[in-house]
Amino acid sequence: MLDFMNPRRGLACIAMAACFCVSARATDPHMTPAERDQLIKHLKDSQAEFLKAVSSLSDAQWKWKPAPERWSVGECAEHIMLAEGLLFARAEVALKNPAAADWEEQTKGKTELLLRVMAPRLGKAQAPEDIVPSGTLERKVIMARYAEARANTLRFVEGTSFPLKEHLAEHPFPIFNPLNAYQWVLYIPLHNMRHDKQIEEVKATAGFPGK
């Protein structure tokens, strides 16, 4: 209780409480300007890389499969498009969740982990059923939906003022669980880059159609 009979002591208590609050939230949960710029660059670079990899392919090249159990270029593209929607939706779930006071502890090191393992295509993972490609979507539909989703993601990243890092959502893989909203959005271009490499692997496989 503050000692209102002793103004100096009361002010000292207020100052101590203010210092405690500042120290308890020493890290700003918003994206830094550098993080925003880097995320925008990742989104634009991964999109350019993807379009370069698929735009000039013939329908035969788009549909060719290295083996019955492996994905074609078209199926990789469908997966990238579906995954963007799922990952952005997870960021939206995170933002609807209450801010986590211990967000920094729960997500420590996970941004670096995503950067280290996703784009370089390290490790294997089973895609969730919701984003396993059907192989039945037309090429123009996949590309149109991809362009629309990426434009939406870019608009969000360029304009958001939400404290993304203090809002968390679960990830099915324990190594990543949970991720904050910033990390869920960062996941999008890194996942895109990961499967751009898979597309190049398909194109480099013996038997890939010449045209």
Rosetta blueprint (number, residue, H / E / L):
1 M L
2 L L
3 D L
4 F L
5 M L
6 N L
7 P H
8 R H
9 R H
10 G H
11 L H
12 A H
13 C H
14 I H
15 A H
16 M H
17 A H
18 A H
19 C H
20 F H
21 C H
22 V H
23 S H
24 A H
25 R L
26 A L
27 T L
28 D L
29 P L
30 H L
31 M L
32 T L
33 P H
34 A H
35 E H
36 R H
37 D H
38 Q H
39 L H
40 I H
41 K H
42 H H
43 L H
44 K H
45 D H
46 S H
47 Q H
48 A H
49 E H
50 F H
51 L H
52 K H
53 A H
54 V H
55 S L
56 S L
57 L L
58 S L
59 D H
60 A H
61 Q H
62 W H
63 K H
64 W L
65 K L
66 P L
67 A L
68 P L
69 E L
70 R L
71 W L
72 S L
73 V H
74 G H
75 E H
76 C H
77 A H
78 E H
79 H H
80 I H
81 M H
82 L H
83 A H
84 E H
85 G H
86 L H
87 L H
88 F H
89 A H
90 R H
91 A H
92 E H
93 V H
94 A H
95 L H
96 K H
97 N L
98 P L
99 A L
100 A L
101 A L
102 D L
103 W H
104 E H
105 E H
106 Q H
107 T H
108 K L
109 G L
110 K H
111 T H
112 E H
113 L H
114 L H
115 L H
116 R H
117 V H
118 M L
119 A L
120 P L
121 R L
122 L L
123 G L
124 K L
125 A L
126 Q L
127 A L
128 P L
129 E H
130 D H
131 I H
132 V L
133 P L
134 S L
135 G L
136 T L
137 L L
138 E L
139 R H
140 K H
141 V H
142 I H
143 M H
144 A H
145 R H
146 Y H
147 A H
148 E H
149 A H
150 R H
151 A H
152 N H
153 T H
154 L H
155 R H
156 F H
157 V H
158 E H
159 G H
160 T L
161 S L
162 F L
163 P L
164 L H
165 K H
166 E H
167 H L
168 L E
169 A E
170 E L
171 H L
172 P L
173 F L
174 P L
175 I L
176 F L
177 N L
178 P L
179 L E
180 N E
181 A H
182 Y H
183 Q H
184 W H
185 V H
186 L H
187 Y H
188 I H
189 P H
190 L H
191 H H
192 N H
193 M H
194 R H
195 H H
196 D H
197 K H
198 Q H
199 I H
200 E H
201 E H
202 V H
203 K H
204 A L
205 T L
206 A L
207 G L
208 F L
209 P L
210 G L
211 K L
